[in-house]
């Protein structure tokens, strides 16, 4: 026990030292900028824009905007961008969440001037041509939407958001078949969100000063833009069943909260996670021993700026196994509020490790640090770890109990004639 405490203290000290390497957030060209240079052989720069699907005025517009990334601008054609990026050996990508659009360039050190300019030009001079919507953007949106519908886990989570939050966070990140989106729709949305105050820039493998200078040059006098409007999130819950004949049988059991994300939910997710710490062993999670072979139970915690969705995603090859695992998961969730002592300490430690691990990879930095920088909240890893360390038995029990008092969000995808209903699991 003493060794464990000493190890925790040493880990906290190392985390604090590493956190100081991430530069202080500054304003440059009207956007918030943060960078860390720890000697990586490559550089990555991400423009994070407050342009997620919760803010779109029409279904599918945010999805189309994501796929318009790196198309024709006043400086380059789509083909020209592709050829030059390949000439430099870099990679350009875009991703969409319910609250943010992320535009990322990864490249060799020394090539930052070109790639920062490519990212900036999309925000300042994208053309949003009709032919690119017809020939490239539209077909890609359709392909991604079709793939999402054929992935039971993704489909279940999309349905869960719609049930949990209805509008706003309930908006799908995928274009909806039957809703026609025009190039003018996308351009109008882009003009409403591409502006100072709605953009944060994160860099790794690059000094903050160098990144600031490049942004001053490439963005110039970046026009200001009002923050996109969205009604405050409210949690509702509900049940949905969708028949599917592909992929594993799937059930999602979830609960939601309104307000700022609570660290206690991260501890709850770590406690229920059946993933073992030692490969080929059985974890000590209260769910682990009850999950049939070939069936998986995965805790899902999706925190947003003003709400959170917590749940358990159960998948298996047979409906009987899924029902058994889902029942065990619900039973474990109902008794999880009594956690204390060493069991609580273990769950906190796992949550701290997950939070710290997110800072080790670029995707994790974008998803965890980026939104905080954009909103002006504390964005260091020490803040995240400190919040978890303050979770005690009383606060944890209160959060778990409050979560279970809300109406559940239940989704079944697969053989709905045999998959369980919410009340059959004790919900």
C-alpha positions as CSV (number, residue, x, y, z in Angstrom):
1,X,0.0,0.0,0.0
2,X,2.8,2.4,0.9
3,X,4.6,1.6,-2.3
4,X,1.4,2.3,-4.3
5,X,1.0,5.7,-2.6
6,X,4.6,6.6,-3.2
7,X,4.2,5.6,-6.9
8,X,1.1,7.8,-7.2
9,X,3.0,10.7,-5.7
10,X,5.9,10.2,-8.1
11,X,3.5,9.9,-11.1
12,X,1.7,13.1,-10.1
13,X,5.1,14.9,-10.0
14,X,6.1,13.6,-13.4
15,X,2.7,14.7,-14.8
16,X,3.1,18.2,-13.5
17,X,6.6,18.5,-15.0
18,X,5.4,17.3,-18.4
19,X,2.4,19.6,-18.3
20,X,4.6,22.6,-18.1
21,X,6.0,21.8,-21.5
22,X,2.7,22.7,-23.2
23,X,2.8,26.4,-24.0
24,X,0.4,28.9,-22.4
25,X,-2.6,29.7,-24.5
26,X,-2.2,33.1,-26.4
27,X,-4.3,35.0,-28.9
28,X,-2.9,35.3,-32.4
29,X,-4.8,36.7,-35.3
30,X,-7.9,36.6,-33.2
31,X,-7.7,32.9,-32.4
32,X,-6.5,31.0,-29.4
33,X,-3.2,29.2,-29.9
34,X,-1.4,26.6,-27.9
35,X,1.7,24.6,-28.9
36,X,4.1,22.1,-27.4
37,X,7.5,21.1,-28.8
38,X,8.9,18.1,-27.1
39,X,11.3,17.2,-29.8
40,X,9.0,15.1,-32.0
41,X,10.4,14.2,-35.4
42,X,7.1,15.4,-37.0
43,X,4.8,18.3,-36.6
44,X,1.0,18.4,-36.4
45,X,-1.2,21.5,-36.4
46,X,-5.0,21.3,-35.9
47,X,-7.6,24.1,-36.4
48,X,-10.5,23.3,-34.1
49,X,-13.7,25.2,-35.1
50,X,-16.9,25.5,-33.1
51,X,-18.8,24.0,-36.1
52,X,-20.2,20.7,-34.9
53,X,-23.5,19.2,-35.9
54,X,-25.3,20.7,-32.9
55,X,-24.9,24.1,-34.5
56,X,-26.0,23.3,-38.0
57,X,-29.1,25.1,-39.3
58,X,-30.0,22.2,-41.6
59,X,-29.3,18.4,-41.3
60,X,-26.1,17.3,-43.0
61,X,-24.6,20.8,-43.4
62,X,-21.8,20.2,-40.9
63,X,-21.0,16.8,-42.4
64,X,-20.7,18.5,-45.9
65,X,-18.5,21.2,-44.5
66,X,-16.2,18.6,-43.1
67,X,-15.8,17.0,-46.5
68,X,-15.3,20.3,-48.2
69,X,-12.1,20.6,-46.3
70,X,-9.0,21.0,-48.6
71,X,-11.1,21.5,-51.7
72,X,-10.7,24.6,-53.9
73,X,-9.7,27.9,-52.4
74,X,-8.6,31.2,-53.8
75,X,-5.0,30.0,-53.5
76,X,-5.2,26.4,-54.7
77,X,-7.3,24.0,-56.5
78,X,-8.3,20.7,-54.9
79,X,-5.9,18.9,-57.2
80,X,-3.1,21.4,-56.4
81,X,-3.5,20.9,-52.7
82,X,-3.3,17.1,-53.1
83,X,-0.2,17.2,-55.3
84,X,1.6,19.7,-53.1
85,X,0.8,17.8,-49.9
86,X,2.1,14.6,-51.4
87,X,5.2,16.5,-52.6
88,X,5.9,17.5,-49.0
89,X,5.0,14.0,-47.7
90,X,2.4,15.3,-45.4
91,X,-1.1,14.2,-44.5
92,X,-4.3,16.3,-44.4
93,X,-7.4,15.2,-42.6
94,X,-10.7,16.5,-41.2
95,X,-13.1,15.1,-38.5
96,X,-16.4,16.1,-37.1
97,X,-18.0,15.8,-33.7
98,X,-21.2,17.1,-32.3
99,X,-19.5,20.3,-31.2
100,X,-16.4,20.8,-33.2
101,X,-14.8,20.5,-36.7
102,X,-11.1,19.6,-36.6
103,X,-8.8,20.3,-39.6
104,X,-5.4,18.7,-39.2
105,X,-2.1,18.7,-41.0
106,X,0.7,16.3,-40.1
107,X,4.1,16.8,-41.7
108,X,7.9,16.8,-41.4
109,X,9.6,19.6,-39.4
110,X,10.4,22.6,-41.5
111,X,7.3,22.4,-43.8
112,X,5.0,24.2,-41.4
113,X,4.7,27.4,-43.6
114,X,3.0,25.5,-46.4
115,X,0.6,23.4,-44.3
116,X,-0.5,26.2,-42.0
117,X,-1.3,28.2,-45.1
118,X,-3.3,25.3,-46.5
119,X,-5.4,25.1,-43.3
120,X,-5.8,28.9,-43.1
121,X,-6.9,29.2,-46.7
122,X,-9.8,26.9,-46.1
123,X,-11.1,29.2,-43.3
124,X,-10.5,32.4,-45.3
125,X,-11.1,31.7,-49.0
126,X,-12.8,28.4,-49.6
127,X,-14.9,28.5,-52.8
128,X,-17.6,25.9,-52.0
129,X,-18.2,25.1,-55.6
130,X,-21.3,23.2,-56.8
131,X,-19.4,20.8,-58.9
132,X,-17.2,19.7,-56.0
133,X,-20.3,19.1,-54.0
134,X,-21.8,16.9,-56.7
135,X,-18.6,15.1,-57.7
136,X,-16.8,14.6,-54.4
137,X,-18.3,16.0,-51.2
138,X,-21.8,14.6,-51.7
139,X,-20.7,11.0,-52.6
140,X,-18.3,11.0,-49.7
141,X,-21.0,12.1,-47.3
142,X,-23.3,9.4,-48.6
143,X,-20.6,6.7,-48.3
144,X,-19.8,7.7,-44.7
145,X,-23.5,7.8,-43.7
146,X,-24.1,4.4,-45.3
147,X,-21.0,2.9,-43.5
148,X,-22.3,4.4,-40.2
149,X,-25.7,2.8,-40.6
150,X,-24.0,-0.6,-41.3
151,X,-21.9,-0.4,-38.1
152,X,-24.3,-1.4,-35.2
153,X,-22.2,0.4,-32.6
154,X,-22.1,3.7,-34.4
155,X,-25.8,3.4,-35.4
156,X,-26.7,2.7,-31.7
157,X,-24.8,5.7,-30.4
158,X,-26.3,8.0,-33.1
159,X,-29.8,6.8,-32.0
160,X,-28.9,7.2,-28.4
161,X,-28.0,10.8,-28.8
162,X,-31.2,11.5,-30.6
163,X,-33.2,9.9,-27.8
164,X,-31.1,11.5,-25.0
165,X,-31.0,15.1,-26.3
166,X,-33.4,15.3,-29.2
167,X,-32.1,18.5,-30.8
168,X,-28.7,20.1,-30.6
169,X,-26.5,17.3,-29.3
170,X,-29.1,15.0,-30.7
171,X,-28.3,16.0,-34.2
172,X,-26.5,13.3,-36.2
173,X,-22.9,14.0,-37.3
174,X,-23.9,12.2,-40.5
175,X,-25.9,13.6,-43.4
176,X,-29.4,12.3,-43.4
177,X,-30.8,10.6,-46.6
178,X,-33.6,12.7,-48.0
179,X,-32.3,16.1,-46.8
180,X,-30.9,18.0,-49.7
181,X,-27.9,20.2,-48.9
182,X,-26.7,22.8,-51.4
183,X,-23.3,24.5,-51.8
184,X,-25.0,27.7,-50.7
185,X,-26.2,26.1,-47.5
186,X,-22.6,25.0,-46.6
187,X,-21.1,28.4,-47.5
188,X,-23.6,30.2,-45.3
189,X,-22.8,27.9,-42.4
190,X,-19.1,28.3,-42.9
191,X,-19.4,32.1,-43.0
192,X,-21.3,32.0,-39.7
193,X,-18.7,29.9,-37.8
194,X,-15.3,30.7,-39.5
195,X,-14.2,33.7,-37.5
196,X,-12.2,34.9,-34.5
197,X,-13.6,33.6,-31.2
198,X,-14.7,30.3,-32.8
199,X,-11.3,28.9,-33.7
200,X,-8.5,27.4,-31.6
201,X,-5.1,26.2,-33.0
202,X,-3.1,23.4,-31.4
203,X,0.4,22.5,-32.5
204,X,2.7,19.7,-31.5
205,X,6.3,19.5,-32.6
206,X,6.4,23.2,-33.2
207,X,7.3,26.2,-31.0
208,X,4.4,28.5,-30.0
209,X,6.2,31.6,-31.2
210,X,6.8,30.1,-34.7
211,X,3.2,29.0,-34.9
212,X,1.9,32.4,-33.9
213,X,4.0,34.1,-36.6
214,X,2.7,31.8,-39.3
215,X,-0.9,32.4,-38.2
216,X,-0.4,36.2,-38.2
217,X,0.8,35.9,-41.8
218,X,-1.7,33.3,-43.1
219,X,-4.9,34.5,-41.4
220,X,-4.1,38.2,-41.5
221,X,-7.1,40.2,-40.3
222,X,-9.3,37.2,-39.5
223,X,-12.9,38.5,-39.3
224,X,-14.7,38.1,-36.0
225,X,-17.8,35.9,-35.9
226,X,-20.6,35.5,-33.3
227,X,-20.6,32.2,-31.4
228,X,-23.0,29.8,-33.2
229,X,-26.3,29.5,-31.4
230,X,-27.6,26.3,-29.8
231,X,-30.3,25.8,-27.2
232,X,-28.9,24.6,-23.8
233,X,-28.9,20.8,-23.6
234,X,-31.6,19.0,-21.7
235,X,-31.7,15.2,-21.1
236,X,-34.8,13.2,-22.0
237,X,-34.1,9.5,-22.6
238,X,-36.2,6.9,-24.3
239,X,-36.1,3.6,-26.1
240,X,-35.6,2.6,-29.7
241,X,-35.3,-0.7,-31.6
242,X,-33.9,-1.1,-35.1
243,X,-33.8,-4.3,-37.0
244,X,-30.5,-5.2,-38.7
245,X,-29.1,-8.2,-40.4
246,X,-25.4,-7.4,-40.4
247,X,-22.8,-7.2,-37.7
248,X,-23.1,-8.2,-34.0
249,X,-26.2,-8.0,-31.9
250,X,-26.0,-4.7,-30.1
251,X,-27.6,-3.1,-27.1
252,X,-26.8,0.3,-25.6
253,X,-27.9,1.2,-22.0
254,X,-27.3,4.8,-21.2
255,X,-28.1,7.7,-18.9
256,X,-27.5,11.4,-19.4
257,X,-26.8,14.5,-17.4
258,X,-27.1,18.2,-18.2
259,X,-24.4,20.6,-17.1
260,X,-20.7,20.5,-17.0
261,X,-19.1,17.0,-17.2
262,X,-18.4,15.5,-13.8
263,X,-15.1,13.6,-13.0
264,X,-17.2,11.1,-11.0
265,X,-18.6,9.7,-14.2
266,X,-15.0,9.0,-15.5
267,X,-14.4,7.1,-12.2
268,X,-17.7,5.2,-12.7
269,X,-16.7,4.2,-16.3
270,X,-13.3,3.0,-15.0
271,X,-14.9,0.9,-12.3
272,X,-17.3,-0.8,-14.7
273,X,-14.8,-1.4,-17.5
274,X,-14.1,-5.2,-17.8
275,X,-10.9,-4.7,-19.7
276,X,-8.1,-6.4,-17.7
277,X,-4.9,-4.7,-16.8
278,X,-3.0,-7.9,-17.7
279,X,-3.4,-9.5,-21.1
280,X,-5.3,-12.8,-21.2
281,X,-6.4,-12.4,-17.6
282,X,-9.9,-11.7,-16.3
283,X,-10.3,-8.2,-14.9
284,X,-11.7,-7.4,-11.5
285,X,-14.6,-5.3,-12.8
286,X,-18.0,-6.4,-11.4
287,X,-19.0,-7.1,-14.9
288,X,-16.0,-9.2,-16.0
289,X,-17.0,-12.6,-14.6
290,X,-20.5,-12.4,-16.0
291,X,-19.8,-11.6,-19.6
292,X,-20.2,-14.7,-21.9
293,X,-17.2,-15.6,-24.1
294,X,-17.3,-13.8,-27.4
295,X,-19.4,-10.9,-26.0
296,X,-18.1,-7.5,-25.1
297,X,-19.3,-4.8,-22.7
298,X,-17.7,-1.3,-23.2
299,X,-18.3,1.7,-21.0
300,X,-19.1,4.8,-23.1
301,X,-18.6,8.3,-21.6
302,X,-19.2,11.2,-24.0
303,X,-18.7,14.6,-22.3
304,X,-19.8,17.8,-24.0
305,X,-19.7,21.4,-23.0
306,X,-23.1,21.4,-21.2
307,X,-24.1,17.7,-21.0
308,X,-22.8,14.1,-20.8
309,X,-23.9,10.8,-22.1
310,X,-22.8,7.8,-20.1
311,X,-23.6,4.2,-21.0
312,X,-22.7,0.6,-21.6
313,X,-22.4,-0.8,-25.1
314,X,-23.0,-4.5,-25.3
315,X,-22.3,-6.6,-28.4
316,X,-22.3,-10.3,-29.1
317,X,-23.0,-12.9,-31.7
318,X,-26.2,-14.2,-30.1
319,X,-29.1,-12.3,-28.6
320,X,-29.1,-14.7,-25.5
321,X,-25.4,-13.8,-24.8
322,X,-26.2,-10.1,-25.2
323,X,-29.1,-10.3,-22.9
324,X,-27.0,-12.1,-20.2
325,X,-24.2,-9.5,-20.5
326,X,-26.5,-6.5,-20.5
327,X,-28.3,-7.8,-17.4
328,X,-25.0,-8.2,-15.6
329,X,-24.0,-4.7,-16.7
330,X,-27.2,-3.1,-15.5
331,X,-27.0,-5.0,-12.2
332,X,-23.4,-3.8,-11.7
333,X,-24.4,-0.2,-12.6
334,X,-27.2,-0.2,-10.0
335,X,-24.8,-1.3,-7.2
336,X,-21.8,0.8,-8.4
337,X,-22.8,3.8,-6.2
338,X,-21.6,2.0,-3.0
339,X,-18.0,2.0,-4.1
340,X,-15.5,3.1,-1.4
341,X,-12.1,2.3,0.1
342,X,-9.6,0.5,-2.0
343,X,-12.1,-0.2,-4.8
344,X,-12.8,3.5,-5.2
345,X,-9.0,4.2,-5.1
346,X,-8.5,1.6,-7.9
347,X,-11.2,3.2,-10.1
348,X,-9.7,6.7,-9.6
349,X,-6.3,5.4,-10.5
350,X,-7.6,3.8,-13.7
351,X,-9.4,7.1,-14.6
352,X,-6.3,9.1,-14.0
353,X,-4.3,6.8,-16.3
354,X,-6.9,7.1,-19.0
355,X,-6.9,10.9,-18.7
356,X,-3.1,11.1,-18.8
357,X,-2.9,8.7,-21.7
358,X,-5.0,11.1,-23.8
359,X,-2.2,13.6,-23.6
360,X,0.3,11.1,-25.1
361,X,-1.3,11.1,-28.5
362,X,-2.3,13.9,-30.9
363,X,-5.9,12.8,-31.3
364,X,-6.2,12.8,-27.5
365,X,-4.9,16.3,-27.3
366,X,-7.3,17.6,-29.9
367,X,-10.3,15.9,-28.2
368,X,-9.5,16.8,-24.6
369,X,-7.4,20.0,-24.7
370,X,-8.8,21.6,-27.8
371,X,-12.4,22.2,-26.5
372,X,-11.1,23.6,-23.2
373,X,-8.8,26.0,-25.0
374,X,-11.6,27.1,-27.2
375,X,-13.9,27.7,-24.3
376,X,-11.3,29.4,-22.1
377,X,-11.3,26.7,-19.5
378,X,-8.2,25.3,-17.7
379,X,-6.6,22.9,-20.2
380,X,-3.6,21.3,-18.5
381,X,-3.3,17.7,-17.6
382,X,-2.7,18.7,-13.9
383,X,-6.2,20.2,-13.8
384,X,-7.7,16.9,-15.1
385,X,-5.7,14.7,-12.7
386,X,-6.5,17.0,-9.8
387,X,-10.2,16.9,-10.5
388,X,-10.1,13.1,-10.4
389,X,-8.0,13.0,-7.2
390,X,-10.7,15.1,-5.5
391,X,-13.4,12.5,-6.1
392,X,-14.3,10.9,-2.7
393,X,-16.9,8.3,-1.8
394,X,-19.6,10.8,-1.0
395,X,-19.3,12.8,-4.2
396,X,-19.0,9.6,-6.2
397,X,-22.1,8.0,-4.6
398,X,-24.1,11.2,-5.1
399,X,-23.2,11.4,-8.8
400,X,-23.9,7.7,-9.5
401,X,-27.3,7.9,-7.6
402,X,-28.3,11.0,-9.5
403,X,-27.4,9.4,-12.8
404,X,-29.6,6.4,-12.2
405,X,-32.6,8.6,-11.2
406,X,-32.9,9.9,-14.8
407,X,-34.9,8.1,-17.5
408,X,-32.7,5.5,-19.3
409,X,-31.7,5.7,-22.9
410,X,-32.1,2.2,-24.4
411,X,-31.2,1.2,-28.0
412,X,-31.3,-2.3,-29.6
413,X,-29.9,-2.9,-33.0
414,X,-30.1,-6.4,-34.6
415,X,-32.7,-9.2,-34.2
416,X,-35.2,-7.0,-32.4
417,X,-37.6,-10.0,-32.0
418,X,-35.1,-11.6,-29.6
419,X,-33.1,-8.8,-28.2
420,X,-34.2,-7.7,-24.7
421,X,-36.4,-4.7,-23.9
422,X,-35.3,-2.2,-21.3
423,X,-37.7,-3.5,-18.6
424,X,-36.4,-7.1,-19.1
425,X,-33.0,-5.8,-17.9
426,X,-34.4,-4.2,-14.8
427,X,-34.5,-0.6,-16.1
